[in-house]
Amino acid sequence: MIREVQGDILLSEAQVIAHGIATHDPFDSGLALALRERFPSMVKDYRHAMHAKAPETGEIWVWHGVNEDGSTRGIINLLTQGMQSQDKSARPVKAKIEDVNRALRALARHVQDEGIKSVALPRLATGVGALDWADVKPLIQQHLGGLGIPVCIYEVYRKGEKADEKLG
């Protein structure tokens, strides 16, 4: 069941938050920045994992951390785009719909394999990724719509506002 909501995805009660990043993402804008500020160890762990095995677009990288209240938060990083170069100052390039498709397929497989009960995600790859939402939204429906779990798409960001997710 896919539900479009408005609110602050960081306040989501979904079991995992999935979002798009670049292969060597600086985590310096949008949701990636907000997650870095809330979970700085996620970025350190990603950098370490990145050096151990170079990530490729279309893959996912899963991380689990602890919220301020002591609860566990799962973050699934969808590698939706590459980088201009390997320089430290390189910026992410525009996402490719094929990479978003592959990452969503990997996300769906992970959700099924791990028995994940709910997912929240933003308008994937439409910010820094620069894709058109009209092209991305059908892919989310295709890959996640038939999982039989609540999938909340945060269509509109409203800082500090809890969305009406209806997860139960």
N, C-alpha and C positions, 0 to 999 in steps of 0.2 A: 504494500500500500504506500503510494507516494503522496505526501502531503506538502503543499507549499505554505510556508509560514513567514512571518515577519518578526524580527527580534534580534537578539544578540546570541549568536551561535555558541559563544563561550559559556552561556548559561544553560545550554542544552542538557537535558537529562538522558539523551541517547547514549547507548553503551559506547559508541565510538564517534569521533568527528573525523570525517575524511575531507581532505582539501588538496589542491594542486600546488606543486612546487616544481622548481627547475632542478636539474641534476646536481648542480653545485650552488644551490640557492643561498643567497645571503640572508634570508629571513628578515628583510628590512622594510617590507611594506605589507599593507593589508592584513589579512588573517594570519599570514605567516609571522608577521611582526608581533601581533597580539599573542600568538602561541609562544613565540620566543620569550616575550616578557613574562608570561605566566609559567612557562616550563623551560627555563634556560638549559636544563640538562638535556632536553630533547635535541637541541641544536648541537650541543657538544657530542652527544651520542651519534647524531647523523654525520657529523664531520669525521668522527672516528670510523664509522661504518663505510663512509664514502672512500676513505683512504685504503681500507681493507679490500673493498671490491668496488670498482668504478660503477656507479649506477647508470642505468640506461633508461631513456624515455620509454614510457609504457609500462614500467614496473611499479611496484608499490614498496614502501618501507614502513613497517609497523613499529610503533613505540607505545609503551605504557608508562605512565607516571602517576604521581599522587597529587590530588587537588588540595587546596588549603584546608578543607574539612576532613582530610584523611582518606577520602574515597579515591578509587583508582580511575584514571582517565585514559582511554585508548585513543590514540591519534594514528590515522592511516594517511600517510603522505603519498599522494598519487604523483608520479613523475610525469607531468604533462608537457614539459618543455625542456629544451636544452639550454646551453649557454653560448654566448658569442664566441668565447675562447676559453682557455684554461687559466688566463690571467686572473689575479686576485681582484682586479677592478672590473672584470667582465660582468655583463648584465644578462639576465635571461632573455631569450629570443621568444618570438611569438609561438604559441602552442600550435601543434598540428592536430587536426581532428583525428587522424589515425592513432596518434599517441594517446589521446584522451580515450579513444575507443578501447585500446589495449589495456590502459590503466583501469578503466571501469570494469572490463572483463576480469582482470586480476582481482579487483576489489570484490566483485560478486563471488568469485571462487573462494576468496579468503573468508568472506562472511559465511558462506555455506560450510566450509571446512572447519571453521572455529565455532560455529553455532552462535554467531553474534545475533542479538535480539533486536537491535535498532541502530540506525545510522543517521547522522546529521551531516549535511554538506552545504556549502555555499553555491552560488552560481559559478560552477567550476570552469576555470580557464577563461573567464570573461574579463578579468581585471588585467593583470600583467600579461596573461596569456593572450589577450586581445581577440579571442574568438567571439563569434556571434552566439548569443544565448539560444537563438532559434535553431542553431546547428547542434548545440551541446545537449539541450534538454531532451530531445528524442533518444539520445544515447543513454542517458540516465534511466529513462523509462524502459528502454530495451533491456539493459543489463540488470537493473535493480528492481524494476516494477514487479517481476514475478517471483521475488524471493520469499514472499509471504511474511515479511516483517515491516514495521514502520520505517519509512525513509523520509526524513524531513529535509526539504530543500529550503534553505533560507534565502528566499527571493529578495527580501528587503532587509538590510541591516539597520537595526535600531539599538544603539549602544545602551547597555544596562537594562534593556527590556526583555523579559522572559516571553518566549513565544508560546503559543497554544499548540503544543506538539501532539497531544493526544496519543501518547505512546502505549497506554495500557488498555 
